[in-house]
């Protein structure tokens, strides 16, 4: 959970929209339409199909909204289940990606359809931040990074 004392949200991606929740009910409505054109409609069966697909999709959307979300505040970068204090980030530009760099968020790799953004930390390690719009994330991070410690 994001602490309201961290300041305003500078960049955010929700991880998933809610429009996939309509897939089940729309599929069910299409089935009802086809059955209505050809004879008897099985209302209860189509209602259960629509409800079942809605429930499975609701679980999928809920998990994606937790695991694939990106939120940047002046205090921290939240990616999935992991939070990284912005004070630990030394550089977000001209950082090479070493083999085996750990992605933020708790996964083995960055989520599909996202772009990696290598970040150098204060201890010299490189981690992989990620976002659908990594250029906008880097632009939002740039004013917050103080540079290498002296």
HELIX and SHEET records of a PDB file:
HELIX    1   1 UNK A    4  UNK A    6  5                                   3    
HELIX    2   2 UNK A   19  UNK A   21  5                                   3    
HELIX    3   3 UNK A   22  UNK A   38  1                                  17    
HELIX    4   4 UNK A   43  UNK A   67  1                                  25    
HELIX    5   5 UNK A   86  UNK A   88  5                                   3    
HELIX    6   6 UNK A  134  UNK A  142  1                                   9    
SHEET    1   A 4 UNK A   9  UNK A  13  0                                        
SHEET    2   A 4 UNK A  70  UNK A  73 -1                                        
SHEET    3   A 4 UNK A  76  UNK A  79 -1                                        
SHEET    4   A 4 UNK A  82  UNK A  85 -1                                        
SHEET    1   B 4 UNK A  89  UNK A  91  0                                        
SHEET    2   B 4 UNK A 115  UNK A 121 -1                                        
SHEET    3   B 4 UNK A 126  UNK A 131 -1                                        
SHEET    4   B 4 UNK A 102  UNK A 103  1                                        
END                                                                             
